[in-house]
Amino acid sequence: MRIGFDAKRAYLNKAGLGNYSRNTLVAMHKYYPSHQYLLFTPEVRTSIFREYRFFESVSPKSPLFSIFKSLWRSLYLSKKIRHSGLDLFHGLSNELPAGIHQTGIPSVVTVHDLIFMNFPGLYKAIDRKIYYEKVRYACSAATKIIATSQQTRSDLIHHLQVDPSKIEVIYQSISERFFLNYYINDLDDVRKKYQLPQQFILTVGTIEPRKNQLGVLEALHRHQIDIPYVLVGRSTPYEKQIREYIRKHNLQGKVHILNNVPDFDLPAIYHQASCMIYLSHYEGFGLPLVEAMACGCPVITSSVSSLPEIGNDAALYCNPNDEEAVARLTEKVIYNQVFARELAQKGKKRALQFHPEGRTHALMSFYQSILHHE
C-alpha cells in the first residue's frame, strides 16, 4: 500500500498535533515497514522530526511556494497527490487539501477536537472562520473521518451534522518512549538539567487559559499545599497572568515554569512527579493524561469533555473550577503513599490501551476496510 500523509504538523509542531502526527508515522513505519509512506509538507525541519529519514518527503520546489507555504498546502497539494500513485491519503490534523475530492483517491481526516466551536471566545473571529471552513470541507470531502474520542465524534455530529456512519473513533497512541524504562537512568541528569525539586506537582501542556494552570496554582496556594508546582509547556500570553500571581504572592521559589522541554526528557519528569494535575476545561483527547499514566505518575484531572473517557477508572476527577475538590484530591494522593501507588498502577494498566502497537493495528485495519469498499 502507498499512503500519503499531510505531515506539516510532524515537521513544524513540537507538541499536540505534532506529537500525534509523529507518533502515528513512526509507529506505521515500525509495525508495517513493507508499505510506502509519502509525507507532504510545506517545510522540512529535521530538528523536530528526527525519524524523517525513514520516509519520503514531498515539499515545494518553487521559491514562490517556499514563501507562501499555506498556498501550496491548501491549493497545490491535491495536484501533487493525484500524480503520486497513492492508494490512500490521510490528513492528520483536522484538514484536507482543497480539491482532494476530485483526485479519485480515498481520503481520511483525523479530527482532534472542535474547541473553536465549543469555546469561541478563546479564538479570533478570523481564526474561527478559517478553522470552520477547513474542517467543514475536510468532513465533507473525506471518505471517512477519524475522531480521537467519543467526545469529538459527538461534537462532529452536533456542530457539523456529520453522518455518524462516516465517523470511526480511533484513540491516538502515545510515543513508545513512555513505556520504556530506559529513562530511569536519566533521572538525576534531568533533575539537574531543569533544577527540579525533590518533590513536586506537575502540569504538562501548552500554557493557555483552556488548560487552566492558573486555576491549579490558585487551588494549591489558597489551600496551603506547600509542595512546589512545575509547569511544562509552550508559552502564550496567559503565562504573564501566572507570573503576576507568582510575584504577587511571593511564590518565586515554589513555582517552576519550563517552556522548551524536548519530548525525550518528559518521561523522566513524569516519573519524578508526585502527581500530575491536568485541569483542562476541554480536551478532544488529552495526551499528557496518558503519558503520565504510562510513566507511573498518579493523575488528577477534570470531569469534563473526553478526560473521563480517556482516564477511565485510573485517574481522580473533579470539576476544574472546584478549588476545594482539587486540594482534597491532591492531599489524598500526596499524603497517602499506598493510595498513590495503587492509582499509579491502575494508570500504567490503562495506558497500555494507548500503546502504539495496538493503535497502529487499529488504524491499518481501518485503512484496509476503506480500500476494500472502494
C-alpha positions as a printed NumPy array, in Angstrom:
array([[  0.   ,   0.   ,   0.   ],
       [  1.193,   3.514,  -0.833],
       [ -0.154,   6.014,   1.726],
       [  0.224,   9.781,   1.701],
       [  0.077,  11.95 ,   4.801],
       [ -0.299,  15.651,   5.417],
       [  2.838,  15.867,   7.556],
       [  3.051,  19.61 ,   8.177],
       [  2.478,  19.191,  11.914],
       [  5.008,  16.362,  12.159],
       [  7.746,  18.662,  10.901],
       [  6.65 ,  22.003,  12.338],
       [  4.733,  21.491,  15.623],
       [  6.602,  20.447,  18.764],
       [  3.566,  19.351,  20.783],
       [ -0.115,  18.462,  20.404],
       [ -0.936,  17.731,  16.769],
       [  2.775,  17.398,  16.045],
       [  3.082,  14.583,  18.564],
       [  0.056,  12.807,  17.129],
       [  1.493,  13.05 ,  13.624],
       [  4.974,  11.86 ,  14.587],
       [  3.681,   9.046,  16.803],
       [  1.392,   7.823,  14.013],
       [  4.069,   7.923,  11.331],
       [  6.837,   6.329,  13.381],
       [  4.53 ,   3.521,  14.518],
       [  3.348,   2.9  ,  10.956],
       [  6.945,   2.518,   9.801],
       [  7.78 ,   0.212,  12.705],
       [  4.792,  -2.137,  12.571],
       [  4.101,  -2.019,   8.812],
       [  7.512,  -1.469,   7.178],
       [  6.503,  -3.094,   3.891],
       [  4.188,  -0.22 ,   2.95 ],
       [  5.316,   3.041,   1.364],
       [  4.681,   6.341,   3.132],
       [  4.859,   9.764,   1.468],
       [  4.922,  12.816,   3.707],
       [  3.632,  16.041,   2.178],
       [  4.887,  19.134,   3.999],
       [  5.424,  22.803,   3.124],
       [  8.724,  22.749,   5.02 ],
       [ 11.134,  20.156,   6.398],
       [ 12.554,  20.75 ,   9.883],
       [ 14.565,  17.746,  10.891],
       [ 15.294,  19.077,  14.388],
       [ 11.696,  18.374,  15.423],
       [ 11.1  ,  15.155,  13.456],
       [ 14.228,  13.079,  13.96 ],
       [ 12.831,   9.985,  12.261],
       [ 12.231,  11.789,   8.955],
       [ 14.908,   9.64 ,   7.238],
       [ 12.545,   6.671,   7.287],
       [ 10.151,   8.427,   4.909],
       [  9.948,  10.028,   1.5  ],
       [  9.059,  13.706,   1.912],
       [  7.409,  15.913,  -0.695],
       [  7.807,  19.675,  -0.27 ],
       [  7.592,  22.715,  -2.588],
       [ 10.452,  23.276,  -5.006],
       [  9.347,  26.661,  -6.311],
       [ 10.685,  29.716,  -4.425],
       [  7.163,  31.155,  -4.613],
       [  5.652,  28.247,  -2.702],
       [  8.555,  28.313,  -0.252],
       [  7.36 ,  31.773,   0.718],
       [  3.621,  31.136,   0.533],
       [  3.595,  27.75 ,   2.27 ],
       [ -0.103,  27.749,   3.117],
       [ -0.95 ,  28.355,  -0.541],
       [  0.993,  25.253,  -1.584],
       [ -0.602,  23.119,   1.104],
       [ -4.158,  24.305,   0.504],
       [ -4.306,  24.699,  -3.27 ],
       [ -1.448,  22.886,  -4.994],
       [ -1.21 ,  19.782,  -2.857],
       [ -4.101,  17.925,  -4.488],
       [ -2.318,  18.102,  -7.836],
       [  0.785,  16.549,  -6.26 ],
       [ -1.322,  13.879,  -4.603],
       [ -3.074,  12.989,  -7.865],
       [  0.235,  12.232,  -9.555],
       [  1.869,  10.379,  -6.648],
       [  0.305,   6.966,  -7.212],
       [ -1.317,   6.864,  -3.774],
       [ -3.797,   4.265,  -2.608],
       [ -4.951,   6.478,   0.256],
       [ -4.341,   9.956,   1.688],
       [ -4.602,  10.798,   5.403],
       [ -4.931,  14.336,   6.715],
       [ -3.555,  14.028,  10.244],
       [ -4.738,  17.352,  11.649],
       [ -8.326,  18.438,  11.014],
       [ -7.995,  19.302,   7.324],
       [ -7.603,  18.022,   3.783],
       [ -6.175,  19.829,   0.758],
       [ -8.658,  21.685,  -1.43 ],
       [ -9.717,  19.543,  -4.366],
       [ -8.9  ,  16.21 ,  -2.723],
       [-12.431,  15.021,  -3.55 ],
       [-11.638,  15.388,  -7.268],
       [ -8.49 ,  13.262,  -7.258],
       [-10.262,   9.908,  -7.142],
       [ -8.054,   8.891,  -4.22 ],
       [ -9.754,   7.739,  -0.991],
       [ -9.048,  10.115,   1.875],
       [ -9.206,  10.078,   5.65 ],
       [ -9.092,  13.042,   8.01 ],
       [ -8.386,  12.892,  11.74 ],
       [-10.405,  15.46 ,  13.676],
       [ -8.951,  16.008,  17.132],
       [-11.459,  18.46 ,  18.549],
       [-13.842,  21.31 ,  17.781],
       [-12.703,  23.527,  20.629],
       [-13.048,  26.648,  18.477],
       [-16.782,  25.903,  18.272],
       [-17.237,  24.888,  21.908],
       [-15.215,  27.847,  23.235],
       [-15.435,  30.52 ,  20.518],
       [-14.337,  33.259,  22.905],
       [-10.818,  31.798,  23.011],
       [-10.276,  32.484,  19.295],
       [-10.219,  35.495,  16.997],
       [-13.175,  35.7  ,  14.612],
       [-10.977,  35.285,  11.545],
       [ -9.32 ,  32.182,  13.033],
       [-12.701,  30.632,  13.842],
       [-13.806,  31.25 ,  10.256],
       [-10.66 ,  29.62 ,   8.837],
       [-10.86 ,  26.607,  11.156],
       [-14.55 ,  26.159,  10.407],
       [-14.112,  26.223,   6.641],
       [-11.194,  23.797,   6.777],
       [-12.845,  21.211,   8.997],
       [-16.213,  21.553,   7.239],
       [-14.616,  20.868,   3.866],
       [-12.494,  18.028,   5.235],
       [-15.501,  16.272,   6.742],
       [-17.455,  16.701,   3.514],
       [-14.651,  15.585,   1.191],
       [-13.221,  12.714,   3.257],
       [-14.152,   9.133,   2.506],
       [-14.065,   8.502,   6.248],
       [-13.371,  10.543,   9.384],
       [-11.346,   9.517,  12.424],
       [-12.372,  11.082,  15.746],
       [ -9.824,  10.732,  18.544],
       [-12.558,  10.284,  21.164],
       [-16.284,   9.72 ,  21.553],
       [-16.448,  13.346,  22.698],
       [-15.07 ,  14.568,  19.37 ],
       [-17.402,  12.221,  17.488],
       [-20.375,  13.734,  19.349],
       [-19.131,  17.247,  18.579],
       [-18.859,  16.455,  14.858],
       [-22.423,  15.187,  14.795],
       [-23.751,  18.102,  16.88 ],
       [-21.865,  21.05 ,  15.343],
       [-21.369,  19.92 ,  11.74 ],
       [-24.213,  17.408,  11.304],
       [-21.769,  14.763,  10.073],
       [-23.319,  11.395,   9.255],
       [-22.45 ,   9.181,  12.267],
       [-21.723,   6.219,   9.972],
       [-18.879,   8.205,   8.405],
       [-17.004,   8.571,  11.715],
       [-14.73 ,   5.997,  13.351],
       [-13.346,   6.565,  16.853],
       [ -9.688,   5.524,  16.942],
       [ -7.827,   6.638,  20.033],
       [ -4.418,   8.092,  19.412],
       [ -1.27 ,   6.48 ,  20.748],
       [  1.49 ,   7.979,  22.828],
       [  5.144,   7.552,  21.998],
       [  6.66 ,   4.211,  22.893],
       [  9.307,   6.048,  24.922],
       [  6.784,   6.463,  27.756],
       [  6.509,   2.687,  28.12 ],
       [ 10.245,   2.019,  28.188],
       [ 12.243,   2.162,  31.401],
       [ 15.485,   3.4  ,  29.889],
       [ 14.717,   6.907,  31.161],
       [ 15.216,   5.652,  34.731],
       [ 18.948,   6.077,  34.085],
       [ 18.363,   9.735,  33.182],
       [ 16.51 ,  10.793,  36.327],
       [ 19.392,  12.568,  38.035],
       [ 20.548,  14.256,  34.844],
       [ 17.066,  15.532,  34.052],
       [ 16.534,  16.727,  37.613],
       [ 19.775,  18.718,  37.485],
       [ 19.13 ,  19.992,  33.957],
       [ 15.819,  21.607,  34.943],
       [ 16.672,  22.181,  38.623],
       [ 13.654,  20.159,  39.697],
       [ 12.785,  19.986,  43.409],
       [ 12.851,  16.635,  45.197],
       [  9.042,  16.581,  45.372],
       [  6.692,  18.428,  43.045],
       [  3.246,  18.567,  41.472],
       [  3.254,  18.643,  37.673],
       [  1.149,  20.012,  34.827],
       [  2.122,  19.373,  31.197],
       [  0.515,  21.188,  28.276],
       [  0.516,  24.497,  26.421],
       [  0.271,  27.28 ,  28.988],
       [ -3.07 ,  28.747,  27.943],
       [ -6.415,  29.612,  29.593],
       [ -8.162,  26.423,  28.461],
       [ -5.52 ,  24.311,  30.197],
       [ -6.233,  26.222,  33.424],
       [ -2.76 ,  26.174,  35.011],
       [ -3.539,  29.335,  36.982],
       [ -6.582,  27.599,  38.454],
       [ -4.346,  24.781,  39.697],
       [ -1.855,  27.251,  41.178],
       [ -4.598,  29.176,  42.964],
       [ -6.049,  25.992,  44.452],
       [ -2.66 ,  24.835,  45.723],
       [ -1.796,  28.243,  47.165],
       [ -5.141,  29.05 ,  48.814],
       [ -5.333,  25.628,  50.441],
       [ -1.714,  25.851,  51.619],
       [ -0.435,  22.76 ,  49.858],
       [  3.223,  23.515,  50.38 ],
       [  4.721,  21.484,  47.543],
       [  6.471,  23.024,  44.514],
       [  4.465,  23.244,  41.3  ],
       [  6.15 ,  22.587,  37.932],
       [  4.541,  23.712,  34.668],
       [  5.868,  22.271,  31.416],
       [  4.577,  23.674,  28.14 ],
       [  4.75 ,  26.187,  25.344],
       [  4.314,  29.766,  26.481],
       [  1.424,  32.026,  25.467],
       [  0.377,  35.458,  26.818],
       [ -1.533,  33.587,  29.559],
       [  1.818,  32.855,  31.192],
       [  2.055,  36.54 ,  32.144],
       [ -1.032,  36.131,  34.36 ],
       [  0.592,  33.176,  36.098],
       [  3.858,  35.035,  36.624],
       [  1.954,  38.022,  38.015],
       [  0.202,  35.721,  40.513],
       [  3.573,  34.248,  41.465],
       [  5.029,  37.719,  42.021],
       [  2.003,  38.995,  43.961],
       [  2.06 ,  36.059,  46.377],
       [  5.852,  35.664,  46.647],
       [  5.838,  32.164,  45.153],
       [  9.01 ,  32.541,  43.102],
       [ 10.711,  29.579,  44.771],
       [  7.606,  27.406,  44.679],
       [  6.639,  27.546,  41.007],
       [  8.87 ,  26.416,  38.137],
       [  7.882,  27.156,  34.522],
       [  9.68 ,  25.161,  31.813],
       [  8.94 ,  26.241,  28.233],
       [ 11.32 ,  24.331,  25.979],
       [ 11.416,  20.767,  27.212],
       [ 12.133,  18.218,  24.452],
       [  9.876,  15.167,  24.312],
       [ 12.796,  12.921,  25.21 ],
       [ 13.06 ,  14.473,  28.683],
       [  9.361,  14.206,  29.516],
       [  9.288,  10.578,  30.743],
       [ 11.907,  11.305,  33.426],
       [  9.942,  14.376,  34.565],
       [  6.649,  12.479,  34.764],
       [  8.363,   9.687,  36.679],
       [  9.679,  12.045,  39.364],
       [  6.453,  13.993,  39.924],
       [  4.334,  13.228,  42.988],
       [  1.26 ,  13.61 ,  40.793],
       [  0.08 ,  15.375,  37.67 ],
       [ -2.874,  17.75 ,  37.839],
       [ -4.499,  18.288,  34.455],
       [ -7.489,  20.578,  34.996],
       [ -8.261,  21.49 ,  31.401],
       [-11.685,  22.95 ,  30.703],
       [-11.942,  20.937,  27.489],
       [ -9.943,  18.304,  25.594],
       [-10.573,  16.268,  22.479],
       [ -8.232,  13.618,  23.88 ],
       [ -5.683,  14.765,  26.491],
       [ -2.311,  13.296,  25.546],
       [ -0.437,  14.262,  28.77 ],
       [ -3.009,  12.299,  30.766],
       [ -1.932,   9.036,  29.148],
       [  1.777,   9.937,  29.094],
       [  1.734,  10.483,  32.849],
       [ -0.097,   7.213,  33.456],
       [  2.373,   5.252,  31.351],
       [  5.219,   6.642,  33.491],
       [  3.523,   5.676,  36.75 ],
       [  2.558,   9.222,  37.723],
       [ -0.805,   9.474,  39.568],
       [ -3.26 ,  11.746,  37.728],
       [ -5.895,  14.209,  38.899],
       [ -7.929,  15.595,  36.027],
       [-11.182,  17.289,  35.014],
       [-14.552,  15.56 ,  34.994],
       [-15.437,  17.206,  31.669],
       [-15.163,  16.536,  27.913],
       [-13.09 ,  13.499,  26.865],
       [-10.972,  13.233,  30.012],
       [-13.106,  10.703,  31.974],
       [-13.412,   8.696,  28.755],
       [ -9.642,   8.521,  28.338],
       [ -8.699,   8.131,  32.005],
       [-11.477,   5.667,  32.856],
       [-11.052,   4.376,  36.439],
       [ -7.306,   5.118,  36.517],
       [ -7.493,   8.812,  37.469],
       [ -9.203,  11.061,  40.006],
       [-11.761,  13.561,  38.722],
       [-13.24 ,  16.882,  39.77 ],
       [-14.85 ,  19.989,  38.348],
       [-11.947,  22.135,  37.072],
       [-13.424,  25.154,  38.872],
       [-13.804,  23.413,  42.244],
       [-10.736,  24.513,  44.216],
       [-11.691,  22.58 ,  47.345],
       [-12.041,  19.342,  45.406],
       [ -8.695,  19.928,  43.682],
       [ -6.985,  20.485,  47.026],
       [ -8.691,  17.498,  48.654],
       [ -7.719,  15.096,  45.878],
       [ -4.167,  16.449,  45.78 ],
       [ -3.73 ,  15.883,  49.512],
       [ -5.176,  12.38 ,  49.157],
       [ -2.505,  11.478,  46.599],
       [  0.392,  13.355,  48.199],
       [ -0.094,  12.166,  51.765],
       [ -1.279,   8.592,  51.187],
       [  1.537,   6.708,  49.511],
       [ -0.329,   3.397,  49.412],
       [ -3.253,   5.016,  47.605],
       [ -0.89 ,   6.856,  45.255],
       [  0.87 ,   3.615,  44.291],
       [ -2.464,   1.88 ,  43.657],
       [ -3.606,   4.758,  41.449],
       [ -0.287,   4.735,  39.587],
       [ -0.613,   1.003,  38.89 ],
       [ -4.123,   1.488,  37.539],
       [ -2.745,   4.256,  35.336],
       [  0.016,   2.077,  33.905],
       [ -2.524,  -0.62 ,  33.063],
       [ -4.892,   1.889,  31.445],
       [ -2.08 ,   3.453,  29.418],
       [ -1.454,   0.132,  27.675],
       [ -4.717,   0.729,  25.795],
       [ -2.895,   3.57 ,  24.023],
       [  0.33 ,   1.733,  23.214],
       [  1.344,   2.43 ,  19.604],
       [  1.255,  -1.239,  18.595],
       [ -2.449,  -1.724,  19.266],
       [ -3.426,   1.717,  17.978],
       [ -1.453,   1.213,  14.754],
       [ -3.063,  -2.151,  14.06 ],
       [ -6.467,  -0.497,  14.516],
       [ -5.52 ,   2.288,  12.111],
       [ -4.199,  -0.083,   9.445],
       [ -7.343,  -2.203,   9.675],
       [ -9.342,   0.967,   9.161],
       [ -7.34 ,   1.871,   6.048],
       [ -7.82 ,  -1.602,   4.619],
       [-11.564,  -1.541,   5.261],
       [-11.811,   1.689,   3.257],
       [ -9.895,   0.269,   0.304],
       [-11.879,  -2.951,   0.306],
       [-15.094,  -0.952,  -0.012],
       [-13.843,   1.213,  -2.851]])
